[in-house]
């Protein structure tokens, strides 16, 4: 009985060690990826059809304005400084769309860190985790969110740069580009592991 117990304890310890090692590795990968991007987080006034359509129009105008703030060859920190220095202009761009659509909602913008779920887009995906984000809030900000990437510009609609082009420009490493496009390895299981790890960190933090 004692011998079996020791084997069971050894197996448990090895399992925990393996899980911790994989967890640290996944956490590091997500953090390195997060350090390469600035997410975009647009929050609609409400979930009404009109407010949701307005959200997408504001998204496109803010992205268009943001892409004019920095050249394609800048690094993340340069892009961040440009966005931070023009938050009022970005809010004004969104406000102009709101007024064009006949609404009177205020629009606010800020750079903040927040949690994002795993999100799949056309041609790439990003794992769950904490990212710095350009957050745009329309009106009461009680509607559904819209998540993507402000830098490098990968979002649908006003996007003008692909993941491969971003890698060529130095925004991503080849490994990161392969990961988020699923070219080098399937990202579904790995991203799910990152999401579970993030949830566990939230529980114990």
TAWOLIN-V298910 format. One record per helix or strand of 2 or more residues. SS is the DSSP state (A for helix, B for strand). FROM is the first residue (numbers start at 1). TO is the last residue. Records with the same first field share a line. If there is no record, write none. Layout:
# TAWOLIN-V298910
SS=FROM-TO, FROM-TO
This chain:
# TAWOLIN-V298910
A=2-34, 49-67, 76-85, 87-100, 163-168, 174-181, 188-204
B=38-43, 107-116, 119-120, 125-126, 129-138, 145-151
